Amino acid sequence: MAAPSSEKTLAAPEALSLESRTAFRRTAVELLDQLPEGAGRLVIDLSATRAVDSAGLGTLMLIQRRAAERRVAVALRGANEELRFLLVLTKLDDLFELEGGAGSGG
């Protein structure tokens, strides 16, 4: 049997937007609550995500805030160039660990 993982991965929807934000945030919070406080890490896999609107950005911020309350890191994996630029532009890039996707090309 595997020991409980201190890392959880959540695949983001193709469009992280007003329509998908509630279910996505709910799932993220459930995963955060399963992680050990002060030691866990939530990885949000954005490799299949093609569009993120302001509601989606807001959702990422809310997830990060909840994680910070629990002293858990949040990593964004496989964010495309557009989303990375948006995170820098809005000064949100410092809130997240940014990871490249495996084998992701431009």
C-alpha positions in Angstrom: 0.0 0.0 0.0 1.2 3.5 -0.9 1.6 6.1 1.8 -0.8 9.0 1.6 0.7 11.5 -0.9 1.5 15.0 0.1 1.0 16.0 -3.5 -2.3 16.1 -5.4 -2.8 16.8 -9.1 -5.9 18.4 -10.5 -6.5 18.7 -14.3 -8.0 22.0 -15.3 -10.8 22.1 -17.8 -10.2 23.1 -21.4 -11.8 26.5 -20.7 -11.3 27.8 -17.2 -14.1 30.3 -17.2 -17.3 31.5 -15.6 -19.1 28.3 -16.6 -16.4 25.9 -15.2 -15.1 27.8 -12.2 -17.4 26.6 -9.5 -16.9 22.9 -10.0 -13.2 23.4 -10.5 -12.8 25.4 -7.3 -14.9 22.9 -5.3 -12.7 20.0 -6.5 -9.5 22.0 -5.7 -10.7 22.8 -2.2 -11.5 19.2 -1.6 -8.0 18.2 -2.7 -6.4 20.9 -0.6 -8.3 19.6 2.5 -6.9 16.2 1.9 -3.3 17.4 2.0 -1.3 17.7 5.2 -1.3 21.2 6.5 2.1 22.9 6.1 3.6 20.1 4.0 1.4 19.5 1.0 1.4 20.6 -2.6 -1.4 21.0 -5.1 -0.4 20.8 -8.8 -2.9 22.2 -11.3 -2.3 20.7 -14.7 -3.1 23.3 -17.3 -1.7 21.4 -20.3 -5.1 20.8 -21.8 -6.4 24.3 -20.9 -6.8 26.5 -24.0 -8.6 29.5 -22.5 -8.7 31.3 -19.2 -10.9 34.3 -18.6 -11.0 36.8 -15.7 -13.3 34.4 -13.7 -10.8 31.6 -14.3 -7.9 33.8 -13.0 -10.0 34.8 -10.0 -10.6 31.1 -9.3 -6.9 30.4 -9.4 -6.4 33.3 -6.9 -9.0 31.9 -4.6 -7.5 28.4 -4.7 -4.1 29.9 -4.0 -5.5 31.9 -1.0 -7.0 28.7 0.4 -3.7 26.9 0.0 -1.8 29.7 1.7 -4.2 29.4 4.7 -3.2 25.8 5.0 0.5 26.5 4.2 0.3 24.4 1.0 2.1 25.3 -2.2 0.3 25.5 -5.5 2.1 24.7 -8.8 0.7 25.4 -12.3 1.9 22.8 -14.7 1.9 23.1 -18.5 0.5 26.7 -18.6 0.6 27.9 -22.2 2.5 31.1 -23.2 -0.7 33.2 -23.2 -1.5 32.2 -19.6 2.0 32.7 -18.4 2.0 36.2 -20.0 -1.3 36.9 -18.3 0.0 35.8 -14.9 3.1 38.1 -15.3 1.0 41.0 -16.5 -1.4 40.7 -13.5 1.6 40.1 -11.1 0.2 36.8 -10.1 3.2 34.7 -11.3 4.8 35.1 -7.9 1.9 33.3 -6.2 2.4 30.1 -8.0 5.2 27.7 -8.8 5.3 27.5 -12.6 6.3 24.2 -14.1 6.7 23.4 -17.8 4.8 20.5 -19.3 6.6 17.3 -20.2 7.5 17.5 -23.8 5.5 20.7 -24.4 6.6 22.6 -27.4 5.7 26.1 -28.5 
